[in-house]
Amino acid sequence: MSAIVLLALGLGIMALGYFLYSKFIAERIYRLDPDFKTPAHEFEDGVDFVPTNRYVLWGHHFTSVAGAAPIVGPAIAVIWGWLPAFLWVVFGTVFFAGVHDTGAVWASVRNKARSVGSLTGDVVGKRARSIFMIVIFLLLLMVNAVFAVVIAGLMMKFPSAVVPVWGAILVALVIGQLIYRRIINLAVVSIIGVVALYALIWVGPSVPIQMPEQVGALSGNAVWILLLFGYAAIASLLPVWMLLQPRDYINGLQLFIGLIILYGALVMLNPSLVAPMYNTDVPEGTPSIVPLLFVTIACGAISGFHGLVAGGTTSKQLDKETDARFVGYFGSVGEGMLALGAILAATAGFATFGEWSAMYDAFGKGGVNAFVEGGAYIISNGIGLPETTAATLLTVMAALFAGTTMDTGLRLQRYIFQEWGEIYNQQWMKKPSIATLLAVGSCLVLAFGAGADGSGGLIIWPLFGTTNQLLAGLTLLVVTVMLVRLGRPMWYTLAPLLFLLVMTVLALFAQLKSFYEAENYFLLGLDIVVLIASILVAMECAAALKRVRQEKAQAPS
């Protein structure tokens, strides 16, 4: 089958989702109000609360939620065949992710930009809030520790990406000044930023920077990880307009141009999908497609991390409540397009089925490597770009997205410590500098406490998918309860919530068995903790909805 057909179907369905379904959700379910005074205006402080142009804010939200996960998940999941991955990404984006992200922004904005975890105590109950905050902390710990490993690994393997990855920070600092000081209009600034980024990508292969395998007592990988956390700590304390916003905005434009290049090359080359539509001959040890497909592909279909960003940083920068549709739903569509690109690169970016089978000889293989190698093959053969340059382009794309997610993730982890300080009346924990040190310290303890080279975060990564989807379910629970209290239709959020809870619990039981058989008692224990949290969430969901419906029934008409 021609990859162009899959591309056209995927883009067409997601476009219909944005123009039709998101309009219905925004106007009829969430009823976004253009006159509502958002927290960005109510609490404007020039640091965290900053009213922001919706296109710039879309760039922040999109690149913060995207990261490497919408590349890794789909590029692993195609081991079951391209059709299941395609269907989950496309329809998950339309009916799950877009509704979830828009709802999370709306719920936070309506509650003074508090995180969804914090406002759970008011909307659902204190017990649910405790569960939510623990799950949030665990997920952020995973994301920050593991994405540092991913970026470091890419820079070790592709030294041509080092200059573009770090140079992008300088570009963002300049762009931030140009936008915030209104020195040049947004269109011109956008062109300058994108040209500068692609100039760095072009220069990268000419000046590769190879970190030595060993630097004193540390490995080269560990040095990169320490440098990344040092940068992320500083970035998390800077005003959002100075680095976070412009970095995310320019990266968002860079990704869309990168996707246009990949999609354009695919149209020019017109490759066939060499991977099977549904793989009936999966390698030994590959788990069952149900439920593992729905937790292997999280970002790209629906992801709880999106709710953290929506209620953590995005809601504090929303200029008008109606912008939540463009920022939240279209941000999800952007991530869905990236996941679609990963599927196409990992299934049509190989010359033969034999080459594809060699890449996917075991479950968990593929991932970023399949995306970079397959995408570089398509770009090189489709438009004639040198394969090294094409690989650098895709590597930088993956690294920059992982970096922007790490930037936002560490800032969100700082917010969590500050909210704990607020909840438990610990004034010292509410200080930004102290909270940042706690956030970085906890990540480094995981990264180096469980691995001398800083890769300790990978130990708990197998639970990322289930933890992430549990968090998405919790976010949808908060949104659903708010809708019921307002007397609005709830099934548009409740149906995705129930589906996610069922798939998460089934996946946790499946992983429980595999961890036990592998005698991995550490992950077995963590799996039990997350499983208990999932069951408690289901119980809280039922109790909260029952309680709210009873309150409405008893209320005078």
DAVENSUL-V277352 format. One record per pair of residues at least 24 apart in sequence whose C-alpha atoms are under 7 Angstrom apart, sorted by the first residue. I is the first residue (numbers start at 1). GAP is how many residues later the second one is. D is the distance in Angstrom with one decimal. If there is no record, write none. Layout:
i: <I	I>
gap: <GAP	GAP>
d: <D	D>
//
This chain:
i: <1	1	2	2	2	2	3	3	3	3	3	3	4	4	10	14	14	14	17	18	18	22	22	26	29	29	32	32	33	33	34	34	34	36	38	38	38	38	38	39	39	39	39	40	40	40	40	46	47	47	48	48	48	49	49	50	50	51	51	51	52	52	52	53	54	54	56	56	57	57	58	58	59	59	59	60	60	60	61	61	61	61	62	62	62	62	62	63	63	63	63	63	63	64	64	64	64	65	65	65	65	66	66	66	67	67	67	67	68	68	68	69	70	70	70	70	70	71	71	71	71	71	72	72	73	73	73	73	74	74	74	74	75	75	75	75	75	75	75	76	76	76	76	77	77	77	78	79	79	79	80	80	80	80	81	81	81	81	81	82	82	82	82	82	83	83	88	89	89	89	89	90	92	92	93	93	93	93	93	93	96	96	96	97	97	97	97	98	98	98	99	100	101	101	101	101	101	102	102	102	102	103	104	104	104	104	104	105	105	105	105	106	107	108	108	109	113	113	113	114	115	115	115	116	116	120	123	123	123	124	124	128	128	131	132	135	135	137	139	139	139	140	140	141	142	142	142	144	144	144	144	145	145	145	146	146	147	147	148	148	149	149	151	151	152	152	152	153	154	154	156	156	156	159	159	159	160	160	160	160	160	160	161	161	161	161	162	162	163	163	164	164	164	164	164	165	165	165	167	168	169	172	172	172	173	173	175	176	176	176	176	177	180	190	193	194	194	194	201	201	202	205	219	221	222	222	225	229	232	232	233	233	235	236	236	236	248	255	262	262	265	265	265	265	266	266	268	269	269	271	272	273	273	274	274	274	274	274	275	275	275	283	283	283	285	286	291	291	291	292	294	295	295	295	296	298	298	300	300	300	301	303	303	303	304	304	304	304	305	307	307	312	342	345	345	345	346	346	346	349	349	349	349	350	410	413	414	460	466	466	466	467	469	469	470	470	470	473	473	473	477	481	485	505	505>
gap: <271	272	268	269	270	271	267	268	269	270	341	345	263	266	80	76	80	319	77	311	312	303	307	299	459	460	289	290	288	289	286	287	288	285	71	280	281	282	283	70	73	74	277	276	277	278	279	193	192	193	191	192	268	267	268	266	267	266	267	268	265	266	267	266	269	273	189	193	188	270	269	273	189	190	193	185	188	189	248	253	266	270	190	269	270	272	273	185	188	189	338	341	342	184	340	341	344	240	241	244	340	233	269	335	334	335	337	338	330	333	334	230	229	230	265	268	269	267	268	271	296	297	295	296	223	224	225	294	223	265	268	269	267	268	271	291	292	295	296	288	289	290	291	216	219	220	265	200	203	281	198	199	202	209	194	195	196	197	198	193	194	195	196	265	194	195	213	211	212	247	250	246	209	210	207	208	209	239	240	243	205	206	400	204	205	206	235	230	231	234	230	376	205	206	209	227	228	222	223	226	227	376	203	206	207	371	375	205	206	210	219	218	372	203	207	206	198	202	203	197	193	196	197	195	359	358	355	358	359	354	420	409	412	402	342	332	336	276	325	328	329	269	273	302	315	319	322	262	265	266	299	298	302	312	311	312	255	259	77	80	76	306	248	251	69	72	73	68	241	245	54	55	65	49	50	51	44	45	47	48	49	232	43	231	234	235	46	47	37	41	33	36	37	40	232	231	234	235	33	29	78	71	74	75	69	70	71	65	66	67	70	65	61	60	57	56	59	60	191	192	187	184	234	232	231	232	229	211	175	178	203	207	172	171	174	175	156	142	113	117	113	114	117	118	112	116	114	112	113	77	76	74	75	73	74	76	78	79	72	78	81	78	79	80	78	77	212	215	216	215	209	170	171	174	169	167	171	35	36	39	35	165	166	169	164	165	167	168	163	165	168	100	29	26	29	30	24	25	28	25	26	28	29	24	29	26	25	63	38	41	42	63	31	35	31	34	64	24	27	28	64	64	63	26	29>
d: <5.4	5.7	6.5	6.1	4.5	6.2	6.6	6.0	5.5	5.7	6.8	6.6	6.1	6.4	6.1	6.5	6.1	6.5	5.2	7.0	6.6	6.9	6.8	6.3	6.4	6.6	5.8	5.2	5.8	6.0	5.7	5.6	5.3	6.4	6.2	6.7	6.6	6.4	6.5	6.4	5.4	6.0	6.0	5.0	5.1	6.0	6.4	6.6	4.0	5.8	6.3	5.9	6.5	4.9	5.7	6.7	4.9	4.8	5.8	4.6	5.5	6.1	5.5	6.8	6.2	6.7	6.7	5.2	6.9	6.7	4.5	6.2	5.2	3.9	4.9	5.5	4.4	5.5	6.9	6.3	6.8	6.5	6.8	4.6	7.0	6.8	6.8	5.6	6.7	5.8	5.9	6.3	6.8	7.0	5.4	4.3	6.1	6.7	5.4	6.9	6.3	6.8	5.7	6.4	4.2	4.1	6.9	5.2	5.7	6.2	5.1	5.7	4.8	4.8	6.7	6.6	4.9	7.0	5.7	5.3	6.8	6.4	4.2	5.4	5.4	4.6	7.0	6.8	5.6	6.2	6.3	5.8	5.8	5.7	5.7	5.9	4.7	6.6	6.6	5.8	6.2	5.4	5.1	6.4	6.4	6.8	6.9	6.9	6.9	6.5	6.0	5.0	6.8	6.7	6.5	5.2	4.9	4.1	4.8	6.8	6.6	5.1	6.6	7.0	5.3	6.3	6.3	5.7	4.6	6.2	6.9	6.7	4.3	6.2	6.7	4.8	6.6	6.3	6.2	5.9	7.0	5.9	6.0	5.8	4.3	7.0	5.9	6.4	4.1	5.4	6.7	6.4	6.2	6.1	6.5	4.9	6.2	5.7	5.8	4.5	5.6	6.2	5.5	5.7	6.1	6.7	6.9	4.9	5.6	5.5	6.3	6.8	6.3	5.1	6.2	5.5	6.3	5.4	5.6	6.4	6.9	4.5	5.2	5.7	6.5	6.3	6.4	6.9	7.0	6.7	5.7	6.9	6.6	6.5	7.0	6.9	6.8	7.0	6.8	6.5	6.6	6.2	6.4	5.8	6.0	6.3	6.9	5.4	6.2	6.7	6.8	5.6	5.8	5.0	5.1	5.9	5.8	6.6	5.6	6.6	6.5	5.9	5.3	6.7	5.7	5.4	6.0	6.6	7.0	7.0	6.7	6.6	6.9	4.8	5.0	5.2	4.6	4.4	6.6	4.2	6.6	6.5	5.8	5.9	6.8	5.7	6.9	6.1	6.7	5.6	6.9	4.9	5.3	6.1	6.8	6.3	6.9	6.2	7.0	6.3	6.8	5.8	5.2	4.7	6.1	5.4	6.0	6.0	5.0	6.2	5.1	6.7	6.7	6.9	6.1	6.4	7.0	6.1	6.8	6.2	6.9	7.0	6.0	6.4	4.9	5.2	6.7	6.8	5.3	6.8	6.4	6.8	6.6	6.4	6.5	4.7	6.3	6.5	6.8	5.9	6.2	5.1	4.3	5.4	6.0	6.2	5.3	6.6	4.5	6.0	5.8	5.5	4.5	5.9	5.7	7.0	6.1	5.1	5.1	6.2	6.7	6.0	5.4	7.0	6.9	5.2	5.4	6.2	5.4	5.8	6.8	4.5	5.6	6.7	5.8	6.2	6.8	5.4	4.7	5.2	6.6	5.9	5.9	5.7	4.9	5.6	4.6	3.6	6.4	6.9	6.4	6.1	5.6	5.4	4.7	4.7	5.4	5.5	5.6	3.7	5.9	5.7	5.6	5.9	6.6	5.7	5.7	6.7	5.5	6.9	6.8	6.8	6.4	6.5	6.7	6.5	6.5	5.0	6.1	6.4	6.4	6.3	6.4	6.5	6.6>
//
